[in-house]
Amino acid sequence: MDTKKSDLNSLIKKMKVDQDGLIEIDL
């Protein structure tokens, strides 16, 4: 569960960064 939570957090961080710069999310 910890690894899945950290993956979710990193995804959220990536989305936030992409919103600030380029909107580019790898699915």
C-alpha positions as CSV (number, residue, x, y, z in Angstrom):
1,M,0.0,0.0,0.0
2,D,2.9,2.3,0.8
3,T,4.4,2.0,-2.7
4,K,1.0,2.5,-4.4
5,K,0.4,5.6,-2.3
6,S,3.8,7.0,-3.2
7,D,3.1,6.3,-6.9
8,L,-0.1,8.2,-6.6
9,N,1.6,11.1,-4.9
10,S,4.3,11.2,-7.6
11,L,1.6,11.1,-10.3
12,I,-0.2,14.0,-8.6
13,K,3.1,15.9,-8.4
14,K,3.7,15.2,-12.1
15,M,0.2,16.4,-13.0
16,K,0.8,19.6,-11.0
17,V,4.1,20.3,-12.7
18,D,2.6,19.6,-16.1
19,Q,-0.3,22.0,-15.4
20,D,2.3,24.7,-14.5
21,G,4.3,24.0,-17.6
22,L,3.4,21.6,-20.3
23,I,0.2,19.6,-20.0
24,E,1.6,16.3,-20.8
25,I,0.6,13.2,-18.8
26,D,1.9,9.8,-19.6
27,L,-0.8,7.2,-19.0
